[in-house]
Amino acid sequence: MHTDVPGAESSLRVACVQMAPRIGDVESNVARSIEFVEQAVCDGAELVVLPELCNTGYAFETREEASNLAEEVPGGPATRAWTAAAAKHAITIVAGITERSGDAIHNSAVVIGPTGHVGTYRKNHLWNRETLFFERGDLGVPVFRTGAGRIAVAISYDIWFPETFRLAALQGADLVCVPANWVPMPSQPEEAMAMANVLAMSGAHCNAMFVACADRVGRERGETFIGRSVIVNQAGWPVAGPASPDREEVVLADLNLSDARRKRALNEFNQLLRDRRTDVYGEMLGSDTRPGWY
Amino acid sequence: MHTDVPGAESSLRVACVQMAPRIGDVESNVARSIEFVEQAVCDGAELVVLPELCNTGYAFETREEASNLAEEVPGGPATRAWTAAAAKHAITIVAGITERSGDAIHNSAVVIGPTGHVGTYRKNHLWNRETLFFERGDLGVPVFRTGAGRIAVAISYDIWFPETFRLAALQGADLVCVPANWVPMPSQPEEAMAMANVLAMSGAHCNAMFVACADRVGRERGETFIGRSVIVNQAGWPVAGPASPDREEVVLADLNLSDARRKRALNEFNQLLRDRRTDVYGEMLGSDTRPGWY
């Protein structure tokens, strides 16, 4: 069982749900996500991660379609269903959701604990045609204090930016949950590990944090998704998955989140976050004002 | 043949030398490094990368030992030998070197072109007992304009910090050369890819840059090095190596450095460096003043 006492030893059973939402069928998608949550709970899961945009599907044709399918947080039907499940089973859920907020639509994730909505993350780095439908994230990279540890969220393409992991780690995250709808990368060799998995491993290792990725599978309006959901430990090694590229399934792992703090010390001289040379990095990494070579 | 016209198509043959220097035997180490350079030239190499500290070996017992073995740049014997070889064969050499500069000793790399010493990089992130002998790098993350493209250098543990790759990319690097003396990481699964290789792939992919790692092999005063030299393309995939964990060898690849600029565009909306959310990253990444969770 997990504990929320910071620094205490804890074993947390984490489940990443790899499923195939259907575009536009919110009711069925939410019901199916709840079935997977129940299955994960039967397997002892205390934290369940669901894929990106899993209430609506991904491949919108127009902004209007996305807007009509989106829901407000925390009042909408998917959030309410997940909140009920989290309360019923005393678990934490992190779920990708198409969110409407006033006139804006966001590619978001809700973090929900046993007592309700903990917080929302909004995808900072939009991929491809998402740019046509969504506003960019405006909530930074928040770290949520939950009964399942200190959790940050990154959505799919966000992990292409090592800054995402770094900001999470610098704010104390033990675990980064990654709802995803990964698509094939150009030039990916067929037999190689998915680059998304490589990036999850790298982000986990360099920051001594756990990373739990719940990707989707299936095909939607010509777009294929690659599955390969994976849970990576704080040393950067997969401890569950990568899952199949094309089947719905749940990957499960027991994580001792305390190791995310302890294992940052690599030896008697080195500690991954303290070794950063902020004096060298200067302002360049966070600044728009320096000339860049693009 | 390569060309130094920026933006032009170019094919550059790059060699990474995986060798086993012997601690303290500078004359023999330099002679051996030249043999490998000659061998790489016979195979058509136009840029040759040599391992970290390859003039002296790695496992110093005292600072005095390191200081006595170190040499000044560019006047010392190793730099002179590499300069002569670069001139003779009209190539570029990037070589790890134990450098003495006044009272300071640095874990450095020299960049040498056909007309002589181009510049020096000094390791920013010191590993383990290096802290006892070396000063930290004080030259930033420079990008050198050479006949073999725009080259940045990172040494071994430097690539544990994604900021290193990012700073190189933001300053226009086409290729990051990585002289290394990688040691086994705790908890590395025996059958898995070396984490150092994962980090090279991730750094290359996220920045659309080539990465060429020349690691050492062998054992020295109880320390084992892991080899696995690798050349990674701008998409993040190994195109030569990983080499063996324990044999001296040369890995070779032909790189079109122009792809480091062209392939940053992933589709009609996304470009890896432009997609960065510097407004979100803010000052945290380059600042010492924010409270961090270590």
Interface residues (C-beta under 8 A of the other chain):
Chain A: N124 H125 L126 W127 N128 R129 T131 R136 G137 G140 V141 Y157 W160 F161 P162 E163 F165 R166 L167 A169 L170 Q171 G172 M185 P186 S187 Q188 P189 A192 M193 M195 V198 L199 M201 S202 G203 H205 C206 N233 A235 G236 W237 R261 R264 L266 N267 E268 F269 N270 Q271 L272 L273 R274 D275 R276 R277 T278 D279 V280 Y281 G282 E283 M284 L285 G286 S287 D288 R290 G292 W293 Y294
Chain B: N124 H125 L126 W127 N128 R129 T131 R136 G137 G140 V141 Y157 W160 F161 P162 E163 F165 R166 L167 A169 L170 Q171 G172 M185 P186 S187 Q188 P189 A192 M193 M195 V198 L199 M201 S202 G203 H205 C206 N233 A235 G236 W237 R261 R264 L266 N267 E268 F269 N270 Q271 L272 L273 R274 D275 R276 R277 T278 D279 V280 Y281 G282 E283 M284 L285 G286 S287 D288 R290 G292 W293 Y294
